[in-house]
Amino acid sequence: MNITFLGGGNMASALIGGMIERGFEAASILVVDIDAASRERLHARFGVRARAAPEDGAAMEGGALVLAVKPQQMKTALAPLAGTLRDTLVISIAAGLRLADLGRWLGKEGAPHTRLVRCMPNTPALIGAGVTGMYAAPGVDAAGRETAERILAAAGSIIWVDDEARLDAVTGVSGSGPAYVFHFIEALEAAALAHGFDAAAARRLAIDTVLGAARLAAASEDPPSALREKVTSKGGATAAALASLAAAGWGGALIDAVAAAAARSRELGEEFGQD
Ligand SMILES: NC(=O)c1ccc[n+]([C@@H]2O[C@H](COP(=O)([O-])OP(=O)(O)OC[C@H]3O[C@@H](n4cnc5c(N)ncnc54)[C@H](OP(=O)(O)O)[C@@H]3O)[C@@H](O)[C@H]2O)c1
């Protein structure tokens, strides 16, 4: 199957690298990017074909088109394809943009394109360690879902949602989530510095604690709550720390943060999708 990427930036590069590692043929991948340097870089690095403008919709028939330009570039980038696609599976990784808007921009007057999958990856996708929330429009069959899944699996793990609106919640949890974790690492690092560690040691302690705890949680059959209880002896040091965090309203603050991100994601979807 031929796969065309519209946009050959950071995210497309990460996906293409992961796809080639997983056995996709470089010759089956075409990248469309207006930037000559991006085209040359992708061709040199992965051996994929690259062009400045999309092929005609007929050339993409039976294949998949991955939309990987910035949300604010999308409407212009899709204009040459409007009304030319038939059964091409379209997979958008653009944050916030809704399928109704993409389908309208890709379709003909009164006949939107309907074979659409929308994905919300996160930045660890850049090293193949992301998690992507995915939603398929009703016009996508099982084979289409499988194709989208194989492409996005190159960026890490995936979960399907059965309602497009839930992708705003995915944005709040995992899309923006790496920023919460970086913020946590920064705070732990600052605490280590305050206790007299040098900068390198403080960073090592903070990053390796998060990495190790996440790997332990991923490898364990126990839920995170049980793992937490195992390291919290009654009257001990961890119990004192957790009591301090609870008093500061830590858990509630994170729940509010996710809600704020999801609400902003909804607003951005409306803004980006305007004609
Ligand atoms: N980076 C992430 O971790 C991440 C996470 C979640 C979702 N996403 C989504 O992934 C998408 C891509 O993000 P990115 O970080 O990879 O962006 P990026 O690095 O800016 O890549 C986009 C590329 O598309 C090119 N482009 C712009 N207009 C075009 C057009 N009309 N036709 C063809 N190519 C065009 C851009 O060229 P110029 O640079 O010359 O404009 C750029 O090379 C975004 O929609 C973003 O919301 C990214």
The ligand as a Gaussian input file, in Angstrom:
#p B3LYP/6-31G(d) Opt

LIG

0 1
 N        5.551000      17.367000      17.370000
 C        4.767000      16.638000      18.179000
 O        5.222000      16.007000      19.111000
 C        3.280000      16.517000      17.934000
 C        2.451000      15.933000      18.907000
 C        1.089000      15.811000      18.629000
 C        0.570000      16.233000      17.417000
 N        1.406000      16.808000      16.520000
 C        0.846000      17.274000      15.256000
 O        1.655000      16.828000      14.193000
 C        1.561000      17.759000      13.134000
 C        2.944000      18.032000      12.614000
 O        3.749000      18.605000      13.653000
 P        5.313000      18.754000      13.474000
 O        5.857000      19.106000      14.803000
 O        5.859000      17.571000      12.738000
 O        5.327000      20.052000      12.504000
 P        6.500000      20.589000      11.571000
 O        7.824000      20.065000      12.032000
 O        6.308000      22.079000      11.432000
 O        6.200000      19.887000      10.157000
 C        5.275000      20.344000       9.223000
 C        5.957000      20.400000       7.851000
 O        4.961000      20.627000       6.843000
 C        5.441000      21.627000       5.964000
 N        4.305000      22.290000       5.288000
 C        3.671000      23.455000       5.618000
 N        2.684000      23.724000       4.742000
 C        2.696000      22.727000       3.829000
 C        1.933000      22.463000       2.653000
 N        0.977000      23.292000       2.239000
 N        2.207000      21.339000       1.939000
 C        3.198000      20.501000       2.336000
 N        3.970000      20.710000       3.432000
 C        3.723000      21.803000       4.163000
 C        6.218000      22.553000       6.869000
 O        7.065000      23.393000       6.126000
 P        7.461000      24.822000       6.786000
 O        8.314000      24.498000       7.979000
 O        8.214000      25.488000       5.665000
 O        6.169000      25.495000       7.164000
 C        6.988000      21.528000       7.735000
 O        8.138000      21.035000       7.081000
 C        0.893000      19.028000      13.695000
 O       -0.405000      19.157000      13.145000
 C        0.836000      18.797000      15.173000
 O       -0.367000      19.316000      15.743000
 C        2.751000      16.964000      16.755000

